[in-house]
Amino acid sequence: MGKKKLLKKLQDFFDADQREKERHLSDIKRILKKLKEKERKLQKDLELCGIGDKCEALKQELDIIYAQRMKGVKIVKEIKDKGKGKT
């Protein structure tokens, strides 16, 4: 196998890795968008809620969703930074 062919195979390998990262990134972004919508809905429900167990449950669920969104945003930033060559 010649150098050009080997280099082409190597480039195809690296491109496949990049495509996989981009697909993974788009999946995370889609999930984050859904979580944001759910967070907004829960926030509205919480505003309408009075005092009681239901309100506490909504607050707890809202806190969990917020924490998970922040983890997802952090992962997206890390992936983007690695793609730009930052560590």
PyMOL Python script that loads the backbone (N, CA, C, O; Angstrom):
from pymol import cmd

cmd.read_pdbstr("""\
ATOM      1  N   MET A   1       0.852  -1.167   0.000  1.00  0.00           N
ATOM      2  CA  MET A   1       0.000   0.000   0.000  1.00  0.00           C
ATOM      3  C   MET A   1       0.903   1.237   0.000  1.00  0.00           C
ATOM      4  O   MET A   1       1.863   1.315   0.767  1.00  0.00           O
ATOM      5  N   GLY A   2       0.591   2.178  -0.848  1.00  0.00           N
ATOM      6  CA  GLY A   2       1.402   3.380  -0.965  1.00  0.00           C
ATOM      7  C   GLY A   2       1.112   4.389   0.135  1.00  0.00           C
ATOM      8  O   GLY A   2       0.144   4.263   0.885  1.00  0.00           O
ATOM      9  N   LYS A   3       1.982   5.396   0.210  1.00  0.00           N
ATOM     10  CA  LYS A   3       1.827   6.435   1.226  1.00  0.00           C
ATOM     11  C   LYS A   3       0.506   7.177   1.087  1.00  0.00           C
ATOM     12  O   LYS A   3      -0.171   7.440   2.081  1.00  0.00           O
ATOM     13  N   LYS A   4       0.141   7.513  -0.137  1.00  0.00           N
ATOM     14  CA  LYS A   4      -1.098   8.258  -0.350  1.00  0.00           C
ATOM     15  C   LYS A   4      -2.303   7.474   0.146  1.00  0.00           C
ATOM     16  O   LYS A   4      -3.207   8.031   0.768  1.00  0.00           O
ATOM     17  N   LYS A   5      -2.306   6.187  -0.135  1.00  0.00           N
ATOM     18  CA  LYS A   5      -3.431   5.343   0.280  1.00  0.00           C
ATOM     19  C   LYS A   5      -3.485   5.237   1.807  1.00  0.00           C
ATOM     20  O   LYS A   5      -4.560   5.305   2.404  1.00  0.00           O
ATOM     21  N   LEU A   6      -2.322   5.070   2.428  1.00  0.00           N
ATOM     22  CA  LEU A   6      -2.264   4.984   3.883  1.00  0.00           C
ATOM     23  C   LEU A   6      -2.699   6.297   4.532  1.00  0.00           C
ATOM     24  O   LEU A   6      -3.427   6.299   5.525  1.00  0.00           O
ATOM     25  N   LEU A   7      -2.244   7.409   3.960  1.00  0.00           N
ATOM     26  CA  LEU A   7      -2.639   8.710   4.488  1.00  0.00           C
ATOM     27  C   LEU A   7      -4.136   8.948   4.326  1.00  0.00           C
ATOM     28  O   LEU A   7      -4.778   9.528   5.202  1.00  0.00           O
ATOM     29  N   LYS A   8      -4.683   8.501   3.213  1.00  0.00           N
ATOM     30  CA  LYS A   8      -6.128   8.637   2.990  1.00  0.00           C
ATOM     31  C   LYS A   8      -6.903   7.830   4.026  1.00  0.00           C
ATOM     32  O   LYS A   8      -7.889   8.316   4.581  1.00  0.00           O
ATOM     33  N   LYS A   9      -6.464   6.606   4.289  1.00  0.00           N
ATOM     34  CA  LYS A   9      -7.139   5.767   5.293  1.00  0.00           C
ATOM     35  C   LYS A   9      -7.045   6.406   6.677  1.00  0.00           C
ATOM     36  O   LYS A   9      -8.008   6.390   7.444  1.00  0.00           O
ATOM     37  N   LEU A  10      -5.887   6.963   6.987  1.00  0.00           N
ATOM     38  CA  LEU A  10      -5.700   7.617   8.270  1.00  0.00           C
ATOM     39  C   LEU A  10      -6.613   8.836   8.391  1.00  0.00           C
ATOM     40  O   LEU A  10      -7.223   9.059   9.437  1.00  0.00           O
ATOM     41  N   GLN A  11      -6.703   9.613   7.332  1.00  0.00           N
ATOM     42  CA  GLN A  11      -7.576  10.788   7.332  1.00  0.00           C
ATOM     43  C   GLN A  11      -9.039  10.382   7.475  1.00  0.00           C
ATOM     44  O   GLN A  11      -9.796  11.033   8.196  1.00  0.00           O
ATOM     45  N   ASP A  12      -9.437   9.325   6.801  1.00  0.00           N
ATOM     46  CA  ASP A  12     -10.804   8.823   6.931  1.00  0.00           C
ATOM     47  C   ASP A  12     -11.093   8.412   8.370  1.00  0.00           C
ATOM     48  O   ASP A  12     -12.188   8.644   8.882  1.00  0.00           O
ATOM     49  N   PHE A  13     -10.106   7.804   9.017  1.00  0.00           N
ATOM     50  CA  PHE A  13     -10.256   7.397  10.419  1.00  0.00           C
ATOM     51  C   PHE A  13     -10.469   8.617  11.304  1.00  0.00           C
ATOM     52  O   PHE A  13     -11.365   8.621  12.148  1.00  0.00           O
ATOM     53  N   PHE A  14      -9.652   9.656  11.119  1.00  0.00           N
ATOM     54  CA  PHE A  14      -9.786  10.858  11.938  1.00  0.00           C
ATOM     55  C   PHE A  14     -11.104  11.577  11.659  1.00  0.00           C
ATOM     56  O   PHE A  14     -11.734  12.104  12.575  1.00  0.00           O
ATOM     57  N   ASP A  15     -11.510  11.595  10.411  1.00  0.00           N
ATOM     58  CA  ASP A  15     -12.779  12.230  10.055  1.00  0.00           C
ATOM     59  C   ASP A  15     -13.952  11.499  10.695  1.00  0.00           C
ATOM     60  O   ASP A  15     -14.913  12.131  11.133  1.00  0.00           O
ATOM     61  N   ALA A  16     -13.880  10.179  10.754  1.00  0.00           N
ATOM     62  CA  ALA A  16     -14.951   9.389  11.371  1.00  0.00           C
ATOM     63  C   ALA A  16     -15.051   9.740  12.853  1.00  0.00           C
ATOM     64  O   ALA A  16     -16.151   9.845  13.396  1.00  0.00           O
ATOM     65  N   ASP A  17     -13.908   9.920  13.504  1.00  0.00           N
ATOM     66  CA  ASP A  17     -13.898  10.278  14.914  1.00  0.00           C
ATOM     67  C   ASP A  17     -14.544  11.648  15.113  1.00  0.00           C
ATOM     68  O   ASP A  17     -15.317  11.841  16.051  1.00  0.00           O
ATOM     69  N   GLN A  18     -14.233  12.588  14.240  1.00  0.00           N
ATOM     70  CA  GLN A  18     -14.814  13.927  14.332  1.00  0.00           C
ATOM     71  C   GLN A  18     -16.324  13.887  14.082  1.00  0.00           C
ATOM     72  O   GLN A  18     -17.085  14.567  14.771  1.00  0.00           O
ATOM     73  N   ARG A  19     -16.756  13.098  13.106  1.00  0.00           N
ATOM     74  CA  ARG A  19     -18.196  12.976  12.833  1.00  0.00           C
ATOM     75  C   ARG A  19     -18.922  12.394  14.040  1.00  0.00           C
ATOM     76  O   ARG A  19     -20.033  12.811  14.367  1.00  0.00           O
ATOM     77  N   GLU A  20     -18.288  11.433  14.695  1.00  0.00           N
ATOM     78  CA  GLU A  20     -18.890  10.821  15.884  1.00  0.00           C
ATOM     79  C   GLU A  20     -19.027  11.867  17.002  1.00  0.00           C
ATOM     80  O   GLU A  20     -20.052  11.917  17.682  1.00  0.00           O
ATOM     81  N   LYS A  21     -18.004  12.692  17.189  1.00  0.00           N
ATOM     82  CA  LYS A  21     -18.066  13.739  18.205  1.00  0.00           C
ATOM     83  C   LYS A  21     -19.170  14.736  17.880  1.00  0.00           C
ATOM     84  O   LYS A  21     -19.915  15.154  18.767  1.00  0.00           O
ATOM     85  N   GLU A  22     -19.276  15.118  16.610  1.00  0.00           N
ATOM     86  CA  GLU A  22     -20.308  16.071  16.209  1.00  0.00           C
ATOM     87  C   GLU A  22     -21.706  15.489  16.415  1.00  0.00           C
ATOM     88  O   GLU A  22     -22.618  16.198  16.838  1.00  0.00           O
ATOM     89  N   ARG A  23     -21.874  14.205  16.118  1.00  0.00           N
ATOM     90  CA  ARG A  23     -23.167  13.558  16.337  1.00  0.00           C
ATOM     91  C   ARG A  23     -23.491  13.518  17.831  1.00  0.00           C
ATOM     92  O   ARG A  23     -24.620  13.786  18.240  1.00  0.00           O
ATOM     93  N   HIS A  24     -22.496  13.183  18.625  1.00  0.00           N
ATOM     94  CA  HIS A  24     -22.666  13.127  20.071  1.00  0.00           C
ATOM     95  C   HIS A  24     -23.021  14.516  20.609  1.00  0.00           C
ATOM     96  O   HIS A  24     -23.882  14.654  21.477  1.00  0.00           O
ATOM     97  N   LEU A  25     -22.354  15.528  20.089  1.00  0.00           N
ATOM     98  CA  LEU A  25     -22.614  16.899  20.510  1.00  0.00           C
ATOM     99  C   LEU A  25     -24.036  17.322  20.152  1.00  0.00           C
ATOM    100  O   LEU A  25     -24.714  17.964  20.953  1.00  0.00           O
ATOM    101  N   SER A  26     -24.484  16.968  18.962  1.00  0.00           N
ATOM    102  CA  SER A  26     -25.845  17.338  18.564  1.00  0.00           C
ATOM    103  C   SER A  26     -26.887  16.604  19.413  1.00  0.00           C
ATOM    104  O   SER A  26     -27.940  17.163  19.720  1.00  0.00           O
ATOM    105  N   ASP A  27     -26.601  15.362  19.790  1.00  0.00           N
ATOM    106  CA  ASP A  27     -27.509  14.624  20.672  1.00  0.00           C
ATOM    107  C   ASP A  27     -27.624  15.315  22.031  1.00  0.00           C
ATOM    108  O   ASP A  27     -28.719  15.460  22.574  1.00  0.00           O
ATOM    109  N   ILE A  28     -26.490  15.734  22.569  1.00  0.00           N
ATOM    110  CA  ILE A  28     -26.495  16.409  23.866  1.00  0.00           C
ATOM    111  C   ILE A  28     -27.266  17.719  23.779  1.00  0.00           C
ATOM    112  O   ILE A  28     -28.050  18.044  24.670  1.00  0.00           O
ATOM    113  N   LYS A  29     -27.041  18.473  22.701  1.00  0.00           N
ATOM    114  CA  LYS A  29     -27.749  19.751  22.544  1.00  0.00           C
ATOM    115  C   LYS A  29     -29.261  19.542  22.457  1.00  0.00           C
ATOM    116  O   LYS A  29     -30.032  20.321  23.018  1.00  0.00           O
ATOM    117  N   ARG A  30     -29.681  18.489  21.753  1.00  0.00           N
ATOM    118  CA  ARG A  30     -31.115  18.195  21.633  1.00  0.00           C
ATOM    119  C   ARG A  30     -31.706  17.874  23.007  1.00  0.00           C
ATOM    120  O   ARG A  30     -32.801  18.329  23.338  1.00  0.00           O
ATOM    121  N   ILE A  31     -30.989  17.099  23.792  1.00  0.00           N
ATOM    122  CA  ILE A  31     -31.451  16.742  25.130  1.00  0.00           C
ATOM    123  C   ILE A  31     -31.499  17.968  26.027  1.00  0.00           C
ATOM    124  O   ILE A  31     -32.437  18.138  26.806  1.00  0.00           O
ATOM    125  N   LEU A  32     -30.480  18.829  25.917  1.00  0.00           N
ATOM    126  CA  LEU A  32     -30.461  20.048  26.721  1.00  0.00           C
ATOM    127  C   LEU A  32     -31.647  20.950  26.400  1.00  0.00           C
ATOM    128  O   LEU A  32     -32.218  21.580  27.290  1.00  0.00           O
ATOM    129  N   LYS A  33     -32.008  21.005  25.134  1.00  0.00           N
ATOM    130  CA  LYS A  33     -33.147  21.825  24.733  1.00  0.00           C
ATOM    131  C   LYS A  33     -34.437  21.287  25.356  1.00  0.00           C
ATOM    132  O   LYS A  33     -35.270  22.058  25.832  1.00  0.00           O
ATOM    133  N   LYS A  34     -34.598  19.966  25.350  1.00  0.00           N
ATOM    134  CA  LYS A  34     -35.790  19.369  25.949  1.00  0.00           C
ATOM    135  C   LYS A  34     -35.823  19.606  27.457  1.00  0.00           C
ATOM    136  O   LYS A  34     -36.880  19.872  28.030  1.00  0.00           O
ATOM    137  N   LEU A  35     -34.651  19.506  28.093  1.00  0.00           N
ATOM    138  CA  LEU A  35     -34.596  19.753  29.534  1.00  0.00           C
ATOM    139  C   LEU A  35     -34.937  21.204  29.860  1.00  0.00           C
ATOM    140  O   LEU A  35     -35.596  21.477  30.864  1.00  0.00           O
ATOM    141  N   LYS A  36     -34.497  22.123  29.028  1.00  0.00           N
ATOM    142  CA  LYS A  36     -34.806  23.542  29.244  1.00  0.00           C
ATOM    143  C   LYS A  36     -36.308  23.781  29.143  1.00  0.00           C
ATOM    144  O   LYS A  36     -36.878  24.520  29.945  1.00  0.00           O
ATOM    145  N   GLU A  37     -36.952  23.150  28.149  1.00  0.00           N
ATOM    146  CA  GLU A  37     -38.408  23.283  28.012  1.00  0.00           C
ATOM    147  C   GLU A  37     -39.113  22.737  29.247  1.00  0.00           C
ATOM    148  O   GLU A  37     -40.055  23.344  29.757  1.00  0.00           O
ATOM    149  N   LYS A  38     -38.649  21.587  29.721  1.00  0.00           N
ATOM    150  CA  LYS A  38     -39.256  20.986  30.903  1.00  0.00           C
ATOM    151  C   LYS A  38     -39.022  21.863  32.131  1.00  0.00           C
ATOM    152  O   LYS A  38     -39.900  22.004  32.981  1.00  0.00           O
ATOM    153  N   GLU A  39     -37.833  22.448  32.213  1.00  0.00           N
ATOM    154  CA  GLU A  39     -37.520  23.336  33.333  1.00  0.00           C
ATOM    155  C   GLU A  39     -38.441  24.554  33.336  1.00  0.00           C
ATOM    156  O   GLU A  39     -38.934  24.956  34.390  1.00  0.00           O
ATOM    157  N   ARG A  40     -38.670  25.132  32.180  1.00  0.00           N
ATOM    158  CA  ARG A  40     -39.573  26.287  32.080  1.00  0.00           C
ATOM    159  C   ARG A  40     -40.995  25.923  32.485  1.00  0.00           C
ATOM    160  O   ARG A  40     -41.665  26.686  33.180  1.00  0.00           O
ATOM    161  N   LYS A  41     -41.451  24.756  32.049  1.00  0.00           N
ATOM    162  CA  LYS A  41     -42.799  24.302  32.408  1.00  0.00           C
ATOM    163  C   LYS A  41     -42.914  24.102  33.919  1.00  0.00           C
ATOM    164  O   LYS A  41     -43.901  24.507  34.533  1.00  0.00           O
ATOM    165  N   LEU A  42     -41.904  23.479  34.506  1.00  0.00           N
ATOM    166  CA  LEU A  42     -41.926  23.270  35.954  1.00  0.00           C
ATOM    167  C   LEU A  42     -41.874  24.605  36.705  1.00  0.00           C
ATOM    168  O   LEU A  42     -42.507  24.761  37.749  1.00  0.00           O
ATOM    169  N   GLN A  43     -41.119  25.561  36.170  1.00  0.00           N
ATOM    170  CA  GLN A  43     -41.043  26.877  36.809  1.00  0.00           C
ATOM    171  C   GLN A  43     -42.414  27.544  36.823  1.00  0.00           C
ATOM    172  O   GLN A  43     -42.814  28.138  37.824  1.00  0.00           O
ATOM    173  N   LYS A  44     -43.137  27.440  35.696  1.00  0.00           N
ATOM    174  CA  LYS A  44     -44.495  27.997  35.645  1.00  0.00           C
ATOM    175  C   LYS A  44     -45.419  27.286  36.632  1.00  0.00           C
ATOM    176  O   LYS A  44     -46.197  27.927  37.339  1.00  0.00           O
ATOM    177  N   ASP A  45     -45.328  25.955  36.675  1.00  0.00           N
ATOM    178  CA  ASP A  45     -46.148  25.186  37.605  1.00  0.00           C
ATOM    179  C   ASP A  45     -45.842  25.572  39.051  1.00  0.00           C
ATOM    180  O   ASP A  45     -46.739  25.649  39.890  1.00  0.00           O
ATOM    181  N   LEU A  46     -44.564  25.811  39.325  1.00  0.00           N
ATOM    182  CA  LEU A  46     -44.147  26.181  40.678  1.00  0.00           C
ATOM    183  C   LEU A  46     -44.691  27.556  41.057  1.00  0.00           C
ATOM    184  O   LEU A  46     -45.079  27.777  42.205  1.00  0.00           O
ATOM    185  N   GLU A  47     -44.721  28.476  40.101  1.00  0.00           N
ATOM    186  CA  GLU A  47     -45.267  29.806  40.366  1.00  0.00           C
ATOM    187  C   GLU A  47     -46.763  29.736  40.695  1.00  0.00           C
ATOM    188  O   GLU A  47     -47.261  30.505  41.516  1.00  0.00           O
ATOM    189  N   LEU A  48     -47.465  28.817  40.053  1.00  0.00           N
ATOM    190  CA  LEU A  48     -48.903  28.669  40.285  1.00  0.00           C
ATOM    191  C   LEU A  48     -49.208  27.868  41.549  1.00  0.00           C
ATOM    192  O   LEU A  48     -50.316  27.922  42.083  1.00  0.00           O
ATOM    193  N   CYS A  49     -48.216  27.134  42.010  1.00  0.00           N
ATOM    194  CA  CYS A  49     -48.388  26.251  43.159  1.00  0.00           C
ATOM    195  C   CYS A  49     -48.433  27.064  44.449  1.00  0.00           C
ATOM    196  O   CYS A  49     -47.768  28.091  44.579  1.00  0.00           O
ATOM    197  N   GLY A  50     -49.201  26.599  45.361  1.00  0.00           N
ATOM    198  CA  GLY A  50     -49.261  27.239  46.676  1.00  0.00           C
ATOM    199  C   GLY A  50     -48.167  26.681  47.562  1.00  0.00           C
ATOM    200  O   GLY A  50     -47.012  26.562  47.154  1.00  0.00           O
ATOM    201  N   ILE A  51     -48.549  26.342  48.773  1.00  0.00           N
ATOM    202  CA  ILE A  51     -47.610  25.759  49.725  1.00  0.00           C
ATOM    203  C   ILE A  51     -48.037  24.316  49.956  1.00  0.00           C
ATOM    204  O   ILE A  51     -49.226  24.026  50.087  1.00  0.00           O
ATOM    205  N   GLY A  52     -47.070  23.422  50.003  1.00  0.00           N
ATOM    206  CA  GLY A  52     -47.410  22.033  50.268  1.00  0.00           C
ATOM    207  C   GLY A  52     -46.388  21.068  49.707  1.00  0.00           C
ATOM    208  O   GLY A  52     -45.329  21.447  49.206  1.00  0.00           O
ATOM    209  N   ASP A  53     -46.756  19.806  49.814  1.00  0.00           N
ATOM    210  CA  ASP A  53     -45.852  18.753  49.359  1.00  0.00           C
ATOM    211  C   ASP A  53     -45.634  18.793  47.859  1.00  0.00           C
ATOM    212  O   ASP A  53     -44.538  18.512  47.376  1.00  0.00           O
ATOM    213  N   LYS A  54     -46.676  19.144  47.125  1.00  0.00           N
ATOM    214  CA  LYS A  54     -46.554  19.211  45.669  1.00  0.00           C
ATOM    215  C   LYS A  54     -45.531  20.269  45.278  1.00  0.00           C
ATOM    216  O   LYS A  54     -44.743  20.071  44.353  1.00  0.00           O
ATOM    217  N   CYS A  55     -45.550  21.385  45.985  1.00  0.00           N
ATOM    218  CA  CYS A  55     -44.617  22.478  45.717  1.00  0.00           C
ATOM    219  C   CYS A  55     -43.180  22.037  45.993  1.00  0.00           C
ATOM    220  O   CYS A  55     -42.279  22.337  45.210  1.00  0.00           O
ATOM    221  N   GLU A  56     -42.969  21.342  47.076  1.00  0.00           N
ATOM    222  CA  GLU A  56     -41.632  20.849  47.419  1.00  0.00           C
ATOM    223  C   GLU A  56     -41.135  19.849  46.374  1.00  0.00           C
ATOM    224  O   GLU A  56     -39.963  19.862  45.997  1.00  0.00           O
ATOM    225  N   ALA A  57     -42.029  18.993  45.917  1.00  0.00           N
ATOM    226  CA  ALA A  57     -41.660  18.013  44.896  1.00  0.00           C
ATOM    227  C   ALA A  57     -41.268  18.715  43.596  1.00  0.00           C
ATOM    228  O   ALA A  57     -40.314  18.314  42.929  1.00  0.00           O
ATOM    229  N   LEU A  58     -42.012  19.764  43.242  1.00  0.00           N
ATOM    230  CA  LEU A  58     -41.688  20.531  42.038  1.00  0.00           C
ATOM    231  C   LEU A  58     -40.327  21.219  42.175  1.00  0.00           C
ATOM    232  O   LEU A  58     -39.533  21.226  41.235  1.00  0.00           O
ATOM    233  N   LYS A  59     -40.064  21.794  43.345  1.00  0.00           N
ATOM    234  CA  LYS A  59     -38.769  22.447  43.582  1.00  0.00           C
ATOM    235  C   LYS A  59     -37.628  21.446  43.457  1.00  0.00           C
ATOM    236  O   LYS A  59     -36.594  21.736  42.855  1.00  0.00           O
ATOM    237  N   GLN A  60     -37.830  20.268  44.032  1.00  0.00           N
ATOM    238  CA  GLN A  60     -36.791  19.242  43.986  1.00  0.00           C
ATOM    239  C   GLN A  60     -36.538  18.790  42.542  1.00  0.00           C
ATOM    240  O   GLN A  60     -35.389  18.651  42.121  1.00  0.00           O
ATOM    241  N   GLU A  61     -37.604  18.566  41.801  1.00  0.00           N
ATOM    242  CA  GLU A  61     -37.469  18.146  40.409  1.00  0.00           C
ATOM    243  C   GLU A  61     -36.799  19.251  39.578  1.00  0.00           C
ATOM    244  O   GLU A  61     -35.976  18.967  38.707  1.00  0.00           O
ATOM    245  N   LEU A  62     -37.151  20.489  39.850  1.00  0.00           N
ATOM    246  CA  LEU A  62     -36.566  21.633  39.158  1.00  0.00           C
ATOM    247  C   LEU A  62     -35.066  21.718  39.446  1.00  0.00           C
ATOM    248  O   LEU A  62     -34.275  21.974  38.537  1.00  0.00           O
ATOM    249  N   ASP A  63     -34.673  21.506  40.695  1.00  0.00           N
ATOM    250  CA  ASP A  63     -33.254  21.530  41.063  1.00  0.00           C
ATOM    251  C   ASP A  63     -32.475  20.422  40.355  1.00  0.00           C
ATOM    252  O   ASP A  63     -31.348  20.639  39.910  1.00  0.00           O
ATOM    253  N   ILE A  64     -33.069  19.250  40.255  1.00  0.00           N
ATOM    254  CA  ILE A  64     -32.420  18.120  39.589  1.00  0.00           C
ATOM    255  C   ILE A  64     -32.225  18.416  38.108  1.00  0.00           C
ATOM    256  O   ILE A  64     -31.147  18.189  37.559  1.00  0.00           O
ATOM    257  N   ILE A  65     -33.265  18.922  37.470  1.00  0.00           N
ATOM    258  CA  ILE A  65     -33.176  19.241  36.038  1.00  0.00           C
ATOM    259  C   ILE A  65     -32.129  20.324  35.801  1.00  0.00           C
ATOM    260  O   ILE A  65     -31.353  20.243  34.849  1.00  0.00           O
ATOM    261  N   TYR A  66     -32.108  21.326  36.657  1.00  0.00           N
ATOM    262  CA  TYR A  66     -31.130  22.404  36.506  1.00  0.00           C
ATOM    263  C   TYR A  66     -29.700  21.858  36.626  1.00  0.00           C
ATOM    264  O   TYR A  66     -28.828  22.208  35.831  1.00  0.00           O
ATOM    265  N   ALA A  67     -29.471  21.010  37.614  1.00  0.00           N
ATOM    266  CA  ALA A  67     -28.133  20.438  37.816  1.00  0.00           C
ATOM    267  C   ALA A  67     -27.712  19.600  36.607  1.00  0.00           C
ATOM    268  O   ALA A  67     -26.562  19.668  36.172  1.00  0.00           O
ATOM    269  N   GLN A  68     -28.634  18.817  36.072  1.00  0.00           N
ATOM    270  CA  GLN A  68     -28.316  17.986  34.914  1.00  0.00           C
ATOM    271  C   GLN A  68     -28.034  18.847  33.682  1.00  0.00           C
ATOM    272  O   GLN A  68     -27.148  18.528  32.889  1.00  0.00           O
ATOM    273  N   ARG A  69     -28.781  19.928  33.524  1.00  0.00           N
ATOM    274  CA  ARG A  69     -28.532  20.836  32.399  1.00  0.00           C
ATOM    275  C   ARG A  69     -27.151  21.456  32.502  1.00  0.00           C
ATOM    276  O   ARG A  69     -26.442  21.571  31.502  1.00  0.00           O
ATOM    277  N   MET A  70     -26.765  21.854  33.703  1.00  0.00           N
ATOM    278  CA  MET A  70     -25.454  22.466  33.888  1.00  0.00           C
ATOM    279  C   MET A  70     -24.333  21.464  33.574  1.00  0.00           C
ATOM    280  O   MET A  70     -23.308  21.836  33.002  1.00  0.00           O
ATOM    281  N   LYS A  71     -24.530  20.201  33.946  1.00  0.00           N
ATOM    282  CA  LYS A  71     -23.553  19.172  33.601  1.00  0.00           C
ATOM    283  C   LYS A  71     -23.454  19.025  32.085  1.00  0.00           C
ATOM    284  O   LYS A  71     -22.358  18.906  31.536  1.00  0.00           O
ATOM    285  N   GLY A  72     -24.590  19.034  31.420  1.00  0.00           N
ATOM    286  CA  GLY A  72     -24.609  18.916  29.964  1.00  0.00           C
ATOM    287  C   GLY A  72     -23.939  20.090  29.283  1.00  0.00           C
ATOM    288  O   GLY A  72     -23.200  19.907  28.315  1.00  0.00           O
ATOM    289  N   VAL A  73     -24.188  21.299  29.777  1.00  0.00           N
ATOM    290  CA  VAL A  73     -23.563  22.497  29.211  1.00  0.00           C
ATOM    291  C   VAL A  73     -22.052  22.423  29.388  1.00  0.00           C
ATOM    292  O   VAL A  73     -21.298  22.791  28.488  1.00  0.00           O
ATOM    293  N   LYS A  74     -21.617  21.954  30.538  1.00  0.00           N
ATOM    294  CA  LYS A  74     -20.184  21.813  30.802  1.00  0.00           C
ATOM    295  C   LYS A  74     -19.552  20.820  29.819  1.00  0.00           C
ATOM    296  O   LYS A  74     -18.461  21.066  29.306  1.00  0.00           O
ATOM    297  N   ILE A  75     -20.222  19.724  29.563  1.00  0.00           N
ATOM    298  CA  ILE A  75     -19.718  18.725  28.620  1.00  0.00           C
ATOM    299  C   ILE A  75     -19.635  19.303  27.212  1.00  0.00           C
ATOM    300  O   ILE A  75     -18.652  19.073  26.507  1.00  0.00           O
ATOM    301  N   VAL A  76     -20.652  20.050  26.797  1.00  0.00           N
ATOM    302  CA  VAL A  76     -20.653  20.673  25.467  1.00  0.00           C
ATOM    303  C   VAL A  76     -19.467  21.624  25.342  1.00  0.00           C
ATOM    304  O   VAL A  76     -18.771  21.618  24.326  1.00  0.00           O
ATOM    305  N   LYS A  77     -19.234  22.442  26.370  1.00  0.00           N
ATOM    306  CA  LYS A  77     -18.105  23.375  26.342  1.00  0.00           C
ATOM    307  C   LYS A  77     -16.778  22.630  26.253  1.00  0.00           C
ATOM    308  O   LYS A  77     -15.881  23.044  25.518  1.00  0.00           O
ATOM    309  N   GLU A  78     -16.648  21.529  26.998  1.00  0.00           N
ATOM    310  CA  GLU A  78     -15.408  20.752  26.970  1.00  0.00           C
ATOM    311  C   GLU A  78     -15.166  20.166  25.587  1.00  0.00           C
ATOM    312  O   GLU A  78     -14.042  20.192  25.086  1.00  0.00           O
ATOM    313  N   ILE A  79     -16.214  19.639  24.970  1.00  0.00           N
ATOM    314  CA  ILE A  79     -16.080  19.057  23.643  1.00  0.00           C
ATOM    315  C   ILE A  79     -15.685  20.126  22.632  1.00  0.00           C
ATOM    316  O   ILE A  79     -14.814  19.901  21.792  1.00  0.00           O
ATOM    317  N   LYS A  80     -16.324  21.286  22.713  1.00  0.00           N
ATOM    318  CA  LYS A  80     -16.000  22.373  21.790  1.00  0.00           C
ATOM    319  C   LYS A  80     -14.573  22.862  21.999  1.00  0.00           C
ATOM    320  O   LYS A  80     -13.863  23.133  21.031  1.00  0.00           O
ATOM    321  N   ASP A  81     -14.145  22.978  23.267  1.00  0.00           N
ATOM    322  CA  ASP A  81     -12.781  23.428  23.550  1.00  0.00           C
ATOM    323  C   ASP A  81     -11.745  22.437  23.027  1.00  0.00           C
ATOM    324  O   ASP A  81     -10.715  22.841  22.489  1.00  0.00           O
ATOM    325  N   LYS A  82     -12.015  21.147  23.183  1.00  0.00           N
ATOM    326  CA  LYS A  82     -11.094  20.132  22.672  1.00  0.00           C
ATOM    327  C   LYS A  82     -11.032  20.172  21.155  1.00  0.00           C
ATOM    328  O   LYS A  82      -9.978  19.931  20.566  1.00  0.00           O
ATOM    329  N   GLY A  83     -12.154  20.476  20.526  1.00  0.00           N
ATOM    330  CA  GLY A  83     -12.183  20.575  19.075  1.00  0.00           C
ATOM    331  C   GLY A  83     -11.376  21.746  18.547  1.00  0.00           C
ATOM    332  O   GLY A  83     -10.861  21.714  17.429  1.00  0.00           O
ATOM    333  N   LYS A  84     -11.274  22.790  19.377  1.00  0.00           N
ATOM    334  CA  LYS A  84     -10.504  23.981  18.980  1.00  0.00           C
ATOM    335  C   LYS A  84      -9.034  23.838  19.354  1.00  0.00           C
ATOM    336  O   LYS A  84      -8.226  24.706  19.022  1.00  0.00           O
ATOM    337  N   GLY A  85      -8.676  22.753  20.040  1.00  0.00           N
ATOM    338  CA  GLY A  85      -7.282  22.543  20.401  1.00  0.00           C
ATOM    339  C   GLY A  85      -6.939  22.984  21.802  1.00  0.00           C
ATOM    340  O   GLY A  85      -5.774  22.916  22.196  1.00  0.00           O
ATOM    341  N   LYS A  86      -7.915  23.434  22.570  1.00  0.00           N
ATOM    342  CA  LYS A  86      -7.681  23.816  23.964  1.00  0.00           C
ATOM    343  C   LYS A  86      -7.751  22.568  24.819  1.00  0.00           C
ATOM    344  O   LYS A  86      -8.341  21.563  24.424  1.00  0.00           O
ATOM    345  N   THR A  87      -7.138  22.638  26.007  1.00  0.00           N
ATOM    346  CA  THR A  87      -7.219  21.513  26.935  1.00  0.00           C
ATOM    347  C   THR A  87      -7.801  21.918  28.236  1.00  0.00           C
ATOM    348  O   THR A  87      -7.940  21.089  29.135  1.00  0.00           O
TER     349      THR A  87
END
""", "prot")
cmd.dss("prot")
cmd.show_as("cartoon", "prot")
cmd.util.cbc("prot")
cmd.orient("prot")
